[in-house]
Amino acid sequence: MEQRTAESGGAAVAAVGVGPVLEKFDGVSRIAVLRGGGLGDLMFAIPAMAALKAAYPTSTLTLLGTPVHQALLAAVESPVDEVCVLPYAEGVRPGTEDPADLEAFFTSMRERRFDLAVQLHGGGRYSNPFLLRLGARHTVGTRTPDAAGLERTVPYIYYQHEPLRALEVAGFAGAAPVDLEARLAPRVRGGQDMTAKDSSPMVVIHPGATDPRRRWPAEQFAELAAACAADGGRVAIVGDAGEQQLAEHIVALASSPAVQSVAGKLDMAGLVALLAGAAVVVGNDSGPRHLAQALGIPTVGIFWVGNVINAGALARTLHRIHMAWVTACPVCGIDVTQVGWTAPRCGHDESAVAAVQVQDVLEDVRSLLATTLGREAA
């Protein structure tokens, strides 16, 4: 944490932040935050949005996000006042662009007369020009050397913890941190039937990830699920509709009535309720694990080492991380540490985390279960 560090574009103030905290802008009542992507991407932005809301408490904070963000934020308490779904736009929201939809979106956003627009979506090559079209009085965000400039910019360097990166940007908008990681609460308390009908502890497993290289093999997830069931727990395999076949495969391999799949069967409120009722959540570097952490649920994460730098939980009391120290593609040998803006990735999708051992993950699940159950009994 830094204090009173000078930076061009605004004077530093006496506040502790991730990097400099610059002076606040005057007259800010409407804030727009740009952050596309999935659940995990939203979790990375939540602390920065909480900081902005605290710095400008009378403002309305609008997230320019995706349908999954809108669905989640309808199910939890958060610093976001409203979500406007982004149109399809290169580098911002993948899909087929429609010039008419884009122009209608920007016309609508300019009519809102945002006082401050904050870019938390990558290095700015595509997102900074997008942000500038909103017509906000002030703009703040990250920037690579080839990206358009904003009023205040933080250098974008790929290997930086994403929530802390976003907090550094918030600091440039005059907002000191109120928390270093996302914290959310369900709008409606109470879990799904799996949590309500049985008092035995429930382990939730999410075996998916956007990048297949981040996925622990199904056979290892199945071995873990079977062991948790043998310990007397219940296991719920979660995922979206595209992960339903993977989840069912794991259930079949585990071969236990205590292991069930709910993949593709839950809406966002149902997923939030299920995670909030879990004793422990196990997953790859993926949205449901990040969401469980934000809900205050103990987690065990299986990460490629590079992703730990960007997305790993900061604490270890309730959040355990198992790292695969892979630096080269297991098929072609290309250096996989040069990611982001520095090099294209190869076309191989083999797991980069297969070396993580089931027994090591299981020991952490058992440790966290003992901690959780002990805390409930106290």
Buried (B, 14 or more C-beta within 10 A) or exposed (E): EBEEEEBEEBEBBEBEBBBBBBEBBEEBEBBBBBBBBBBBBBBBBBBBBBBBBBBBEEBBBBBBBBEBBBBBBBBBEBBBBEBBBBBBBEBBBEEEBEEEEBEEBBEEBEEBEBBBBBBBBBBBBBBBBBBBBBBBBBBBBBBBEEBBEBBBBBEBEBEBBBBBBBBBBBBBBBBBBBEBBBBBEBEEEEBBEBBEEEEEBBBBBBBBBBBEBBBBBBEBBBBBBBBBBEBEBBBBBBBBEEBBEBBBBBBEBBEBEBBBBBBBBBEBBBBBBBBBBBBBBBBBBBBBBBBBBBBEBBBBBBBBBBBBBBBBBEEEEBBBBBBBEBEEBBEEEBEBBBBBBEEEBBEBEBBBBBEBEBEEBBEBBBBBBEBBEEEEEE
